[in-house]
Amino acid sequence: MPTDPEKQIFEDVRRLLAPLKRYKVERILGNGAMGSVVLVRHSELGLRALKLINANYLKSDTLRRRFLKEAHMMARLRGRHLV
């Protein structure tokens, strides 16, 4: 059963993605100080893991660059066990 903070994150992410209409938030995969990872279902691409950085960290150029570097590396990964 999700904890109250997880419910809040779930609702926040659902509201954030609602205008895009192609994403349905399935569940929270994990969260921590830097942000959250959620399982989403894209209407055409199927299941995807989506990592969201905490807005407080966007103020730091170093952390924003680190997040983008990680995103670029993850985008290159391929495998049947990856979402």
N, C-alpha and C positions, 0 to 999 in steps of 0.2 A: 504494500500500500504506500503511495507517495506521501512524503512528508509535506507539511504546509509550505516550506520554502520551494519544494519541487512543484507543488500545485501552482504557486505564484509564477515561477519560471515558465511552466507550461502555458499558463494563460498569457503571460507577457509575450512569449514567442508566437503563440497563436495569433494574437492581435497584431504583432509586427508583420507577420507573413500574410495575414488576411487579404490585404490589397493585391497581392500577387496572384491569388486565386488558383495557382498551379500547385501549391504546397499544402499538404495536410500534416499537421504535427501529430505523430504517433505516440511518442513518449520521450522522456528525458533519459539520455544514456548516461550522463554524468555532469557534474558541475563542481566548480572550485572557485578559487579566488580570481583567476583570470577570466572566467566565463563559463559557458555551458556548451554541451554537445547534445544535440537532439536528433532523434530519428524522424525524418520527414518522408512523406510519399509525394513525389512529383507526379503530376498527371500523365506525363509522357515518359519519364525516365525511371520511374519506380522508386524503390527505397534509396535514400541517401542519408548520410550523416552530415549534419550541418553544425559547424562550430561557430559560436558567437562570442565575441570578446566583450567583456564588461566595459560599459561606456566610460568609466573612470580611467581606464587604461588607454583610451584613444588620445588622451592629452599628452602622452609620452611618445615622442618620436621613436625612441629605442624599442619600446614594447610594440608599437604599431608596426615597425619594420620587421620585428621578430615574428609577429603574427602573420604578416603577409608572406614572409619567407617560408614559414611552415605551410601556409595555404598553397603556395606554388609547388612545394615538394609533394604534398599530399595529392595534388591534382595530377601529378605524373604517375602515381602508383596505380597499378592494375592487378587485379586478381579476383578470382571467383569468390573469395571469402571477404572481400572488401565491399563496403557500401559507400 
